[in-house]
Amino acid sequence: MSSAISYFTGGFLVSLLVVLNMTWNQRLPGLLGPGLIALSLAGLAACRFYAARNQPRQRDPRKA
């Protein structure tokens, strides 16, 4: 499962870079560029949140 999250995170990063490049070169009309940037950042944040939440927990050896 962690490799799938890595691929999703990489995909959102690549899409963010592509959208930023296309927005900078003015190839995306109107608010489409900023909307896609926000969508890419939201997807990236969701992947990071999911990966951080599902990390294995370490037990405190003093409590065992």
N, CA, C and O of each residue as an XYZ file, in Angstrom:
256
protein
N       0.821     -1.192      0.000
C       0.000      0.000      0.000
C       0.862      1.251      0.000
O       0.479      2.259     -0.594
N       2.021      1.210      0.654
C       2.857      2.408      0.713
C       3.396      2.783     -0.661
O       3.592      3.963     -0.948
N       3.639      1.780     -1.520
C       4.112      2.121     -2.861
C       3.011      2.809     -3.666
O       3.304      3.675     -4.491
N       1.758      2.440     -3.439
C       0.657      3.107     -4.133
C       0.561      4.563     -3.701
O       0.328      5.439     -4.534
N       0.736      4.832     -2.424
C       0.709      6.208     -1.934
C       1.880      6.992     -2.514
O       1.739      8.172     -2.834
N       3.028      6.350     -2.649
C       4.185      7.022     -3.244
C       3.911      7.396     -4.696
O       4.265      8.488     -5.141
N       3.281      6.488     -5.428
C       2.938      6.791     -6.818
C       1.908      7.912     -6.911
O       2.022      8.788     -7.768
N       0.904      7.890     -6.034
C      -0.088      8.963     -6.023
C       0.558     10.303     -5.678
O       0.261     11.318     -6.309
N       1.439     10.306     -4.680
C       2.114     11.539     -4.288
C       2.962     12.071     -5.435
O       2.942     13.268     -5.724
N       3.703     11.186     -6.086
C       4.500     11.595     -7.244
C       3.642     12.105     -8.382
O       4.006     13.070     -9.054
N       2.512     11.468     -8.601
C       1.605     11.916     -9.652
C       1.053     13.300     -9.380
O       0.958     14.120    -10.293
N       0.687     13.572     -8.133
C       0.194     14.906     -7.790
C       1.297     15.946     -7.904
O       1.034     17.080     -8.304
N       2.531     15.580     -7.559
C       3.640     16.517     -7.715
C       3.901     16.838     -9.178
O       4.118     17.996     -9.535
N       3.881     15.814    -10.025
C       4.093     16.031    -11.461
C       2.965     16.870    -12.038
O       3.211     17.787    -12.822
N       1.728     16.565    -11.657
C       0.614     17.355    -12.184
C       0.699     18.803    -11.701
O       0.350     19.724    -12.440
N       1.156     19.007    -10.476
C       1.322     20.372     -9.968
C       2.369     21.123    -10.790
O       2.158     22.282    -11.147
N       3.485     20.480    -11.089
C       4.525     21.128    -11.885
C       4.042     21.438    -13.296
O       4.334     22.507    -13.833
N       3.306     20.512    -13.895
C       2.792     20.733    -15.252
C       1.792     21.887    -15.263
O       1.846     22.750    -16.139
N       0.893     21.900    -14.304
C      -0.117     22.962    -14.253
C       0.539     24.310    -13.968
O       0.159     25.322    -14.556
N       1.527     24.327    -13.065
C       2.234     25.587    -12.820
C       2.929     26.088    -14.078
O       2.909     27.286    -14.362
N       3.542     25.185    -14.831
C       4.209     25.571    -16.063
C       3.199     26.088    -17.091
O       3.435     27.104    -17.745
N       2.086     25.390    -17.226
C       1.084     25.821    -18.205
C       0.420     27.128    -17.779
O       0.051     27.936    -18.631
N       0.265     27.342    -16.491
C      -0.309     28.602    -16.007
C       0.679     29.745    -16.230
O       0.294     30.841    -16.637
N       1.955     29.477    -15.959
C       2.974     30.506    -16.139
C       3.073     30.915    -17.609
O       3.261     32.094    -17.909
N       2.950     29.958    -18.521
C       3.028     30.236    -19.960
C       1.691     30.680    -20.536
O       1.579     30.856    -21.749
N       0.675     30.867    -19.698
C      -0.648     31.365    -20.062
C      -1.338     30.491    -21.110
O      -1.924     30.994    -22.069
N      -1.259     29.184    -20.911
C      -1.936     28.268    -21.819
C      -3.233     27.734    -21.233
O      -3.977     27.031    -21.918
N      -3.516     28.056    -19.973
C      -4.773     27.650    -19.356
C      -5.656     28.890    -19.195
O      -5.236     29.869    -18.577
N      -6.868     28.859    -19.741
C      -7.706     30.062    -19.726
C      -8.358     30.317    -18.365
O      -8.716     29.386    -17.644
N      -8.500     31.577    -18.044
C      -9.283     32.004    -16.880
C      -8.803     31.431    -15.568
O      -7.614     31.443    -15.252
N      -9.761     30.928    -14.814
C      -9.470     30.382    -13.485
C      -9.160     28.890    -13.511
O      -9.048     28.265    -12.456
N      -9.022     28.316    -14.691
C      -8.731     26.884    -14.786
C      -7.368     26.557    -14.168
O      -7.228     25.554    -13.469
N      -6.371     27.399    -14.423
C      -5.031     27.166    -13.866
C      -5.017     27.170    -12.347
O      -4.575     26.196    -11.738
N      -5.496     28.252    -11.714
C      -5.523     28.257    -10.250
C      -6.398     27.150     -9.650
O      -6.101     26.636     -8.572
N      -7.463     26.793    -10.343
C      -8.314     25.701     -9.859
C      -7.587     24.369     -9.886
O      -7.687     23.578     -8.948
N      -6.857     24.125    -10.960
C      -6.094     22.872    -11.048
C      -4.924     22.858    -10.069
O      -4.559     21.805     -9.547
N      -4.344     24.012     -9.825
C      -3.283     24.093     -8.820
C      -3.836     23.736     -7.445
O      -3.222     22.978     -6.695
N      -4.999     24.288     -7.124
C      -5.616     23.981     -5.828
C      -5.965     22.504     -5.726
O      -5.794     21.900     -4.667
N      -6.452     21.917     -6.813
C      -6.785     20.492     -6.818
C      -5.542     19.635     -6.626
O      -5.573     18.652     -5.886
N      -4.455     20.000     -7.284
C      -3.199     19.252     -7.133
C      -2.661     19.353     -5.708
O      -2.195     18.364     -5.141
N      -2.730     20.557     -5.133
C      -2.257     20.720     -3.757
C      -3.135     19.961     -2.771
O      -2.635     19.400     -1.796
N      -4.445     19.941     -3.021
C      -5.348     19.189     -2.145
C      -5.056     17.691     -2.231
O      -5.047     17.004     -1.209
N      -4.821     17.185     -3.426
C      -4.480     15.773     -3.582
C      -3.163     15.422     -2.930
O      -3.031     14.369     -2.306
N      -2.186     16.304     -3.072
C      -0.893     16.086     -2.430
C      -1.029     16.088     -0.916
O      -0.440     15.248     -0.236
N      -1.800     17.027     -0.386
C      -2.013     17.082      1.067
C      -2.752     15.845      1.560
O      -2.447     15.328      2.634
N      -3.718     15.368      0.785
C      -4.452     14.162      1.175
C      -3.530     12.947      1.206
O      -3.631     12.118      2.110
N      -2.638     12.836      0.236
C      -1.678     11.721      0.229
C      -0.746     11.797      1.425
O      -0.468     10.780      2.061
N      -0.261     12.994      1.736
C       0.633     13.147      2.877
C      -0.085     12.838      4.194
O       0.481     12.202      5.083
N      -1.331     13.294      4.307
C      -2.114     13.020      5.511
C      -2.363     11.523      5.671
O      -2.238     10.984      6.771
N      -2.717     10.850      4.571
C      -2.981      9.414      4.620
C      -1.712      8.655      4.995
O      -1.757      7.735      5.810
N      -0.585      9.036      4.405
C       0.675      8.345      4.704
C       1.097      8.573      6.149
O       1.596      7.654      6.799
N       0.904      9.776      6.656
C       1.289     10.061      8.043
C       0.370      9.355      9.031
O       0.814      8.923     10.094
N      -0.890      9.238      8.689
C      -1.850      8.618      9.609
C      -1.674      7.107      9.682
O      -1.941      6.502     10.721
N      -1.230      6.496      8.598
C      -1.146      5.037      8.549
C       0.244      4.494      8.810
O       0.523      3.343      8.474
N       1.114      5.283      9.394
C       2.425      4.766      9.748
C       2.297      3.878     10.975
O       1.473      4.140     11.850
N       3.108      2.830     11.044
C       3.037      1.958     12.226
C       3.450      2.708     13.482
O       4.370      3.526     13.468
N       2.760      2.414     14.550
C       3.038      3.068     15.835
C       4.074      2.255     16.599
O       4.043      1.025     16.592
N       4.988      2.955     17.254
C       5.968      2.273     18.086
C       5.484      2.311     19.534
O       4.973      3.320     20.020
N       5.661      1.196     20.189
C       5.273      1.130     21.601
C       6.406      1.622     22.468
O       7.580      1.474     22.131
N       6.044      2.200     23.569
C       7.042      2.648     24.536
C       7.528      1.424     25.312
O       6.721      0.763     25.966
N       8.821      1.105     25.259
C       9.306     -0.110     25.950
C       9.177     -0.025     27.464
O       9.154     -1.056     28.136
N       9.092      1.168     28.007
C       8.958      1.300     29.467
C       7.561      0.905     29.944
O       7.389      0.506     31.096
N       6.563      1.012     29.063
C       5.196      0.684     29.451
C       4.902     -0.803     29.275
O       3.901     -1.291     29.800
N       5.732     -1.520     28.563
C       5.469     -2.943     28.308
C       5.766     -3.813     29.503
O       5.593     -5.030     29.439
